[in-house]
Amino acid sequence: MGAGIAQVTKYYAPHRGGMESHIQGISEELVKQGLRVRVYTSNVPPGREKEVVNDVEVWRSSSWFTLSNDPFTPGILFRLLRGDYDLIHVHLPDPFNSLYAYLASCSKNKPLVVTYHADIIKKRWFEKILYPLYKPILHLTLGRAKKIITTSEAYIEGSPVLERFRDKIDVVPNFVDHHRFNPKVDGSRIREKHGLEDKKMVLFVGRLVPYKGIKYLIEAFRDVQDAVLVVVGDGPLRERLAEQASGVGDLVFVHDVPGKELPQYYAACDLFVLPSVTRQEAFGITLLEAMASGKPCITTKISGMPYVVGDCGVKVKPGNPEALREAIQELLMNKEERKEKGVCGRKRVIEEFTKQKVSEKIRGIYEGILLH
């Protein structure tokens, strides 16, 4: 077998999320490419402490508590200190695991790689208090890293943290399973299920959290004619968004979609919107899912989203319902443009964002470190 890689992450499948899907996908693909991969993670949701999932070893440790979506899981450190591997790869933002990865790297003299998925956005009072305590740990971890991976050049330029580490940063984008999400998927069952057979469908997929900007999308939809907005996802804003939507036209909330059904929702829609408003949305994997499905996308001019859609999507100012409304109406009225952007998006995914190509880039980073 090839080199042993310790993937360190706060959550892993079956926990659902963009980072979790990314880590699972690259771990499974790296095994196919000849590496040994062991994932060190929290036992959230509860499952087996040790198991092999699609040839990837997964070691889960109990969490003592969770602080700002970051589980305190000291068992990860103890297992890293006892583990057998050649390189540690930690995924941030993740204050506790960044410390564990740093300590294990120093103690065992193993090289460290960091994927910097997003900056920490400090909004709540306790986050503003705790961040100064974490900042020295973050800088130690990034300083120790042989390589830092970010998902777009645009995110480096806007990050207050990454600028000082630019000389060790490599850009490797996220990926999408272009076989699972593809234009041949049949969305007719979803349209029938929600009574949308003869209506145009606008789709949002994601957690119902403030940085996704869903409230601006709902506001934008007040004056959109002859279309239905379908919001797929759940989260802390669920009730508040439902109240906001009470005065809006055709709007459907779908809070629990099985993974096997998700491609059908993309297949059913006429266009996809990701209206995120802060840098917590560093990339926008749902954009890739829509593009792989051959659907036109509207997103905001923030973080890595303009890079993701390239010339294949419409980009508007974040937090601007009027701009969103205008973009939605223009695309809904122009079937040919929707088709062109959908074809363009699928082509862009195949060229830039497949799991195999992304994993090959990451493997190349590992090999470059281990061979020196």
C-alpha positions as CSV (number, residue, x, y, z in Angstrom):
1,M,0.0,0.0,0.0
2,G,1.0,3.6,-0.5
3,A,1.5,6.4,2.1
4,G,-0.8,6.5,5.1
5,I,-2.9,9.7,5.4
6,A,-4.7,10.8,8.6
7,Q,-7.7,12.9,7.7
8,V,-8.8,15.0,10.7
9,T,-12.3,16.5,10.7
10,K,-14.9,17.4,13.3
11,Y,-17.7,15.5,11.4
12,Y,-17.8,12.7,8.8
13,A,-20.5,10.7,7.0
14,P,-23.3,9.9,7.9
15,H,-23.2,13.5,9.2
16,R,-24.4,15.6,6.3
17,G,-22.8,18.8,5.0
18,G,-20.6,20.2,2.3
19,M,-17.3,19.6,4.1
20,E,-18.3,16.1,5.1
21,S,-19.1,15.2,1.5
22,H,-15.8,16.7,0.4
23,I,-13.7,14.7,2.9
24,Q,-15.6,11.5,2.3
25,G,-15.2,11.8,-1.5
26,I,-11.5,12.6,-1.5
27,S,-10.8,9.9,1.1
28,E,-12.5,7.2,-0.9
29,E,-10.9,8.4,-4.2
30,L,-7.4,8.5,-2.6
31,V,-7.8,4.9,-1.5
32,K,-8.6,4.0,-5.1
33,Q,-5.4,5.8,-6.1
34,G,-3.4,3.6,-3.8
35,L,-3.1,5.5,-0.5
36,R,-4.1,4.3,3.0
37,V,-6.6,6.7,4.6
38,R,-7.8,6.8,8.2
39,V,-10.4,9.4,9.2
40,Y,-10.2,10.7,12.8
41,T,-13.5,12.3,13.7
42,S,-16.2,12.8,16.4
43,N,-18.9,10.2,17.0
44,V,-21.7,12.6,15.9
45,P,-24.2,11.2,15.1
46,P,-23.5,8.1,17.3
47,G,-22.1,5.1,15.4
48,R,-19.4,2.5,15.5
49,E,-16.1,3.7,17.0
50,K,-14.1,1.9,14.4
51,E,-15.3,0.7,11.0
52,V,-14.2,0.5,7.4
53,V,-16.5,2.4,5.0
54,N,-15.8,2.0,1.3
55,D,-12.2,0.9,2.1
56,V,-11.7,4.0,4.3
57,E,-10.9,3.4,8.0
58,V,-13.1,5.6,10.2
59,W,-12.2,6.1,13.9
60,R,-14.8,8.0,15.9
61,S,-14.2,9.5,19.4
62,S,-16.9,10.7,21.9
63,S,-17.4,14.4,22.2
64,W,-17.7,16.0,25.6
65,F,-19.6,19.1,24.4
66,T,-20.1,21.3,21.4
67,L,-19.1,25.0,21.2
68,S,-20.3,27.0,18.2
69,N,-20.7,23.9,16.1
70,D,-17.3,22.6,17.1
71,P,-17.3,19.4,19.1
72,F,-14.7,19.0,21.9
73,T,-13.3,15.6,21.1
74,P,-10.0,15.0,22.9
75,G,-10.0,11.3,21.9
76,I,-9.0,12.4,18.4
77,L,-5.7,13.8,19.9
78,F,-5.0,10.6,21.8
79,R,-5.6,8.4,18.7
80,L,-3.5,10.7,16.6
81,L,-0.6,10.3,19.1
82,R,-0.9,6.5,18.9
83,G,-1.7,6.3,15.2
84,D,0.3,4.9,12.3
85,Y,0.4,7.3,9.3
86,D,2.9,9.3,7.2
87,L,1.0,12.7,7.0
88,I,-1.8,14.6,8.8
89,H,-4.4,16.5,6.8
90,V,-6.7,18.6,8.9
91,H,-9.8,20.5,7.7
92,L,-10.5,24.0,9.0
93,P,-12.3,26.0,10.5
94,D,-12.1,23.6,13.4
95,P,-10.4,25.1,16.5
96,F,-10.1,22.0,18.6
97,N,-8.9,19.7,15.8
98,S,-6.4,22.4,14.6
99,L,-4.8,22.1,18.0
100,Y,-4.8,18.3,18.0
101,A,-3.3,18.1,14.5
102,Y,-0.6,20.6,15.4
103,L,0.3,18.8,18.6
104,A,0.4,15.4,16.9
105,S,2.4,16.7,14.0
106,C,5.0,18.1,16.4
107,S,5.1,15.1,18.7
108,K,5.4,12.5,16.0
109,N,7.4,14.7,13.6
110,K,4.9,14.1,10.8
111,P,4.2,16.6,8.0
112,L,0.9,18.6,8.3
113,V,-1.4,19.7,5.5
114,V,-4.3,22.1,6.1
115,T,-7.4,22.6,3.9
116,Y,-8.7,26.0,4.8
117,H,-12.3,25.8,3.8
118,A,-13.5,29.1,5.2
119,D,-12.7,32.0,7.6
120,I,-14.4,32.0,11.0
121,I,-17.0,34.8,10.9
122,K,-17.3,36.2,14.5
123,K,-20.9,37.4,15.0
124,R,-22.1,36.1,18.4
125,W,-20.6,37.7,21.6
126,F,-18.9,34.6,22.8
127,E,-17.3,34.0,19.4
128,K,-15.8,37.5,19.6
129,I,-14.4,36.7,23.1
130,L,-13.1,33.2,22.2
131,Y,-11.5,34.0,18.8
132,P,-8.5,35.9,20.3
133,L,-7.8,32.8,22.3
134,Y,-7.9,30.6,19.1
135,K,-6.0,32.9,16.8
136,P,-2.5,32.0,18.1
137,I,-3.4,28.3,17.7
138,L,-4.6,28.9,14.2
139,H,-1.4,30.7,13.3
140,L,0.7,28.0,14.8
141,T,-1.2,25.3,12.8
142,L,-0.9,27.2,9.5
143,G,2.7,28.0,10.3
144,R,3.5,24.4,10.9
145,A,1.7,23.2,7.7
146,K,3.8,22.2,4.8
147,K,1.0,23.2,2.5
148,I,-2.3,25.0,2.9
149,I,-5.1,24.2,0.4
150,T,-7.8,26.7,-0.4
151,T,-10.7,26.2,-2.8
152,S,-10.3,29.4,-4.9
153,E,-7.8,32.2,-5.5
154,A,-10.6,34.7,-4.7
155,Y,-10.8,33.4,-1.2
156,I,-7.1,33.9,-0.5
157,E,-7.4,37.6,-1.6
158,G,-10.2,38.3,0.8
159,S,-9.0,36.4,3.8
160,P,-7.4,38.3,6.7
161,V,-5.7,35.1,7.8
162,L,-4.3,33.6,4.6
163,E,-2.4,36.6,3.2
164,R,0.7,36.0,5.4
165,F,0.8,32.3,4.3
166,R,0.4,32.9,0.6
167,D,3.8,31.3,-0.3
168,K,2.6,27.8,0.9
169,I,-0.9,27.9,-0.5
170,D,-2.2,25.7,-3.3
171,V,-5.6,26.2,-4.9
172,V,-7.6,22.9,-5.2
173,P,-11.3,23.3,-5.8
174,N,-14.2,21.3,-4.4
175,F,-15.7,18.6,-6.5
176,V,-19.1,17.1,-7.4
177,D,-20.1,13.6,-8.3
178,H,-20.9,14.3,-12.0
179,H,-22.4,10.8,-12.4
180,R,-24.9,11.2,-9.6
181,F,-25.8,14.7,-10.7
182,N,-26.3,14.8,-14.4
183,P,-28.8,16.1,-17.0
184,K,-30.2,12.6,-17.6
185,V,-31.8,12.4,-14.2
186,D,-35.6,12.4,-14.3
187,G,-37.2,15.1,-12.2
188,S,-40.8,14.4,-13.2
189,R,-41.7,12.6,-10.0
190,I,-40.6,15.6,-7.9
191,R,-42.7,18.0,-10.1
192,E,-45.7,15.7,-9.7
193,K,-45.2,15.3,-5.9
194,H,-45.3,19.1,-5.4
195,G,-47.9,19.9,-8.1
196,L,-45.5,21.7,-10.4
197,E,-46.1,20.0,-13.7
198,D,-46.9,23.2,-15.6
199,K,-45.0,25.7,-13.5
200,K,-41.4,27.0,-13.7
201,M,-39.4,26.0,-10.6
202,V,-36.7,27.9,-8.9
203,L,-34.6,25.9,-6.5
204,F,-32.5,26.6,-3.4
205,V,-30.6,23.8,-1.5
206,G,-28.8,24.3,1.7
207,R,-28.9,24.8,5.5
208,L,-31.4,27.4,6.7
209,V,-28.8,29.6,8.3
210,P,-28.2,33.4,8.1
211,Y,-25.2,33.4,5.8
212,K,-27.1,31.6,3.1
213,G,-29.1,34.8,2.4
214,I,-32.4,32.9,2.0
215,K,-34.4,35.8,3.5
216,Y,-33.3,37.9,0.5
217,L,-34.3,35.2,-1.9
218,I,-37.8,35.0,-0.4
219,E,-38.1,38.8,-0.5
220,A,-37.0,38.8,-4.1
221,F,-39.7,36.2,-4.9
222,R,-42.6,38.4,-3.8
223,D,-43.0,39.9,-7.3
224,V,-41.8,36.9,-9.4
225,Q,-44.6,35.8,-11.7
226,D,-45.6,32.3,-12.8
227,A,-43.0,30.4,-10.9
228,V,-42.6,28.4,-7.7
229,L,-39.6,28.7,-5.3
230,V,-38.7,25.4,-3.7
231,V,-36.4,25.6,-0.6
232,V,-34.7,22.3,0.3
233,G,-33.0,22.1,3.6
234,D,-33.4,22.6,7.4
235,G,-31.8,24.7,10.1
236,P,-32.3,27.2,12.9
237,L,-34.1,29.7,10.7
238,R,-36.8,27.3,9.7
239,E,-39.7,28.9,11.6
240,R,-38.6,32.5,10.9
241,L,-38.4,31.9,7.2
242,A,-41.8,30.2,7.2
243,E,-43.3,33.3,8.8
244,Q,-41.6,35.5,6.2
245,A,-42.8,33.4,3.4
246,S,-46.5,33.6,4.5
247,G,-47.1,36.6,2.4
248,V,-45.1,35.4,-0.6
249,G,-46.7,33.7,-3.7
250,D,-45.8,30.1,-4.6
251,L,-43.2,28.8,-2.2
252,V,-42.6,25.3,-1.0
253,F,-40.3,24.2,2.0
254,V,-38.9,20.7,1.9
255,H,-37.0,20.0,5.1
256,D,-36.0,16.3,4.8
257,V,-34.8,15.1,1.4
258,P,-33.2,11.6,1.2
259,G,-29.8,11.7,-0.5
260,K,-31.0,9.5,-3.4
261,E,-33.8,12.1,-4.1
262,L,-31.6,15.2,-4.2
263,P,-30.5,14.8,-7.8
264,Q,-34.1,14.6,-8.8
265,Y,-34.8,18.1,-7.3
266,Y,-32.1,19.6,-9.4
267,A,-33.4,17.8,-12.4
268,A,-36.9,19.1,-11.7
269,C,-35.9,22.8,-11.5
270,D,-35.6,25.4,-14.2
271,L,-32.9,27.4,-12.4
272,F,-30.9,27.3,-9.2
273,V,-30.1,30.2,-6.8
274,L,-27.5,30.4,-4.1
275,P,-27.9,33.9,-2.5
276,S,-25.2,33.7,0.2
277,V,-24.2,36.9,1.9
278,T,-21.0,36.3,3.9
279,R,-17.6,34.6,3.5
280,Q,-18.9,31.6,5.6
281,E,-20.0,30.5,2.1
282,A,-16.5,29.9,0.8
283,F,-17.3,27.9,-2.4
284,G,-20.8,26.8,-2.9
285,I,-20.8,23.0,-3.6
286,T,-24.6,23.2,-4.4
287,L,-23.6,25.3,-7.4
288,L,-21.6,22.4,-8.7
289,E,-24.5,20.0,-8.1
290,A,-26.8,22.3,-10.1
291,M,-24.1,22.8,-12.9
292,A,-23.5,19.1,-13.1
293,S,-27.2,18.6,-13.5
294,G,-27.2,21.0,-16.5
295,K,-29.0,23.8,-14.7
296,P,-28.3,27.6,-14.9
297,C,-27.3,29.2,-11.7
298,I,-27.7,32.6,-10.0
299,T,-25.3,33.4,-7.2
300,T,-23.6,36.4,-5.5
301,K,-20.4,38.2,-6.0
302,I,-18.7,37.0,-2.9
303,S,-16.0,34.5,-1.9
304,G,-15.4,31.7,-4.4
305,M,-18.9,31.6,-6.0
306,P,-18.0,33.8,-9.0
307,Y,-15.0,31.5,-9.7
308,V,-17.2,28.4,-9.4
309,V,-19.8,29.5,-12.0
310,G,-17.4,31.3,-14.2
311,D,-19.1,32.5,-17.4
312,C,-21.8,29.9,-16.9
313,G,-23.9,31.7,-14.3
314,V,-25.4,35.0,-13.3
315,K,-23.7,36.9,-10.5
316,V,-25.4,39.7,-8.4
317,K,-24.6,41.8,-5.5
318,P,-25.1,40.0,-2.1
319,G,-28.0,41.0,0.1
320,N,-29.9,42.7,-2.8
321,P,-33.4,41.3,-3.3
322,E,-34.1,43.6,-6.3
323,A,-31.0,42.3,-8.2
324,L,-32.0,38.7,-7.4
325,R,-35.5,39.3,-8.6
326,E,-34.3,40.9,-11.9
327,A,-31.9,38.0,-12.5
328,I,-34.5,35.4,-11.8
329,Q,-37.1,37.0,-14.0
330,E,-34.7,37.5,-16.9
331,L,-33.6,33.8,-16.9
332,L,-37.2,32.5,-16.5
333,M,-38.2,34.4,-19.5
334,N,-35.3,33.3,-21.7
335,K,-35.4,29.5,-22.3
336,E,-32.5,29.6,-24.7
337,E,-30.2,31.4,-22.3
338,R,-31.1,28.9,-19.5
339,K,-30.2,26.0,-21.9
340,E,-26.9,27.6,-22.9
341,K,-25.8,28.3,-19.3
342,G,-26.8,24.8,-18.3
343,V,-24.7,23.2,-21.0
344,C,-21.8,25.6,-20.2
345,G,-22.0,24.6,-16.5
346,R,-22.0,20.9,-17.1
347,K,-19.0,21.3,-19.4
348,R,-17.2,23.4,-16.8
349,V,-17.8,20.7,-14.1
350,I,-16.3,18.0,-16.3
351,E,-13.2,20.1,-17.1
352,E,-12.5,21.4,-13.6
353,F,-14.5,19.9,-10.7
354,T,-14.6,16.0,-10.9
355,K,-13.7,14.0,-7.9
356,Q,-10.9,12.2,-9.7
357,K,-9.2,15.4,-10.9
358,V,-9.4,17.1,-7.4
359,S,-8.1,14.0,-5.6
360,E,-5.2,13.7,-8.1
361,K,-4.2,17.2,-7.2
362,I,-4.4,16.5,-3.5
363,R,-2.4,13.3,-3.9
364,G,0.2,15.3,-5.8
365,I,0.5,17.7,-2.9
366,Y,1.0,14.7,-0.5
367,E,3.7,13.1,-2.7
368,G,5.5,16.4,-3.2
369,I,5.8,16.7,0.6
370,L,6.7,13.1,1.4
371,L,9.3,12.8,-1.3
372,H,11.3,15.8,0.1
